[in-house]
Amino acid sequence: MRLTIIGCSGSFAGPNSPASSYLVQSEHEGRTWNLVLDMGPGSLGALQRHIELDAIDAIVISHLHPDHCLDLTGLFVVTKYHPTRGPLPRVPVYGPQDTAARMSRANGVTLCEASDPHGMDSEFDFRTLVSLDAFQVGPFTITPHRVNHPVEAFGFRVEADGKVLVYTGDTDSTPDLLPLLRDADLVLADSAFCEERDEVRDIHLTGRRAAEAAVAATGVQRLMLTHIPAWNDPEVCRAQAAQVWPSKVELAVSDEVHDI
């Protein structure tokens, strides 16, 4: 299994990275399967440096805040209107309740068209996530776990090739993180907040709280901090995690590729 960081900037696209998006790949049945986790602003452009857009096998959306899903509207345009290669194949999109209607409304705003709640159904096969209800995309087994965020939000266990990648999505501390993270080979952990500065709770993890969750879960091999806003110093987030995490704390960097 291979992970490419498409975008890792928290809350909005930063000067060095799009907002949240991750490409997960695995070889299966004689070809490469491409799974995209989230499509925040700027990610559609960056994704094209790594794969053709018609090679996407499925998209999984953690929650409906725009920094995690808004570039679906751009993919809709490519899928529907590409002059020489369109219309492209219908793409499965797994997301929270009302993903189809919410994205259709956003698409209506961006294109100045009426927002039919089913206006993107010809291009995307929308499917609703249910916590702990695993589903299959080629070689990938994906299990959504409800996490602690102000809206319906999920983290994901992605299993393939005998390995486990975990993406927390946006979350603060919760006991539900323990089964999500347990025995993961690599955890991509939200680290948008900083200790002492950000006192509001039930929105995001800090680096320290991400590390505490990974340690408590047991069996986690690698911890990588992500979703760090451009106004944060990533080294501060890393240092706070390092107070707890017993080995190297990694930072997500756009366009980097990691074998799992």
ZIGISUL-V537107 format. One record per helix or strand. SS is the DSSP state (~ for helix, > for strand). FROM is the first residue (numbers start at 0). LEN is the number of residues. If there is no record, write none. Layout:
ss=SS from=FROM len=LEN
ss=SS from=FROM len=LEN
This chain:
ss=> from=1 len=8
ss=> from=17 len=2
ss=> from=20 len=8
ss=> from=30 len=7
ss=~ from=42 len=5
ss=~ from=52 len=3
ss=> from=57 len=3
ss=~ from=65 len=4
ss=~ from=71 len=10
ss=> from=90 len=5
ss=~ from=98 len=13
ss=> from=123 len=5
ss=> from=134 len=3
ss=> from=139 len=7
ss=> from=147 len=1
ss=> from=153 len=7
ss=> from=162 len=5
ss=> from=171 len=1
ss=~ from=175 len=6
ss=> from=185 len=5
ss=> from=192 len=1
ss=> from=205 len=1
ss=~ from=206 len=11
ss=> from=222 len=4
ss=> from=227 len=1
ss=~ from=233 len=9
ss=> from=248 len=3
ss=> from=256 len=3
